[in-house]
Amino acid sequence: MRFIGKFLALGIVLMLIFGFVIHRSKSSKHEDYKLVWADEFNKNGPPDEKNWNYETGFVRNQENQWYQKENAFCKDGFLIIEARNENRPNPNFVAKNHKDFAKNRDSIKVTSSCLITRGKHSWQYGRFEMRAKIPTGKGMWPAFWSLGIKGNWPANGEIDIMEYYTGKILANAAWKSKDANTAWDAEAVKLTDFKDNSWANQFHVWKMDWDAQSIKLYVDDQLLNEINIDKTINTPDQTIIPFQQPHYLLVNLAVGGINGGEFTSADLPSKYIIDYIRVYQKKK
């Protein structure tokens, strides 16, 4: 019995030590960072107006949705962005042959939301995280991304922390190249590459680690893309360094457009469900 008792005591000690190590490894995930901003979406109703503005109308990429704030709401601890079927006149319609796609559509058939922190919050460098379940149905184009506060696109710089369409997760950065075109550093992973048939029905954590040298983009701690910031600087006297300036965040659910692909009214409604968005910066 004394022999068994010694082994039992040793086992308890090992369990305590192992448990401490596990806890330490979990709690040290952000040990070099401090939380500087977050939205946990814990209050039912509209998203916190101190954090978010909204885009309105037909905005970009020939997308089919009309953006409006009403399609974003908080419920049960989540931000839900819902793409819906609607049918009403386009107030900005001019003519069917107008060159601007936002003015040549006579009606609105789909609505959704794009929330942005522009004018309220922006950050230069840090760790940016979102935990979310993204819609992967036909024609859906959810995204979590950032834009620089100075300059017009693409000179201001775009970082796609999470982008999805047509069966692929994307991790990208875009900026103005030396010949005035748009330069891209883009990586794509097919959903089927995750070897999990239930992947799309689960919540995942998207993360960006960004400093003056590089941008690293992850999903569930799997590195998808690493961008060297030196290659995004065209000349020594460049007035706007796209990824060495503050960026604001955007989170949206687009439908169709140049990348989203075909969809039908039967594919809607569709929901993009976000648990939290957090920004950390290195401790000084």
LINTA-V832343 format. One record per helix or strand of 2 or more residues. SS is the DSSP state (a for helix, b for strand). FROM is the first residue (numbers start at 1). TO is the last residue. Records with the same first field share a line. If there is no record, write none. Layout:
BEGIN
SS = FROM-TO, FROM-TO
END
This chain:
BEGIN
a = 2-30, 69-71, 191-194, 199-201, 229-232, 257-260, 265-267
b = 33-39, 53-54, 65-67, 72-75, 78-89, 107-112, 114-116, 126-133, 140-148, 158-165, 168-176, 182-190, 204-210, 214-219, 222-228, 247-255, 270-282
END
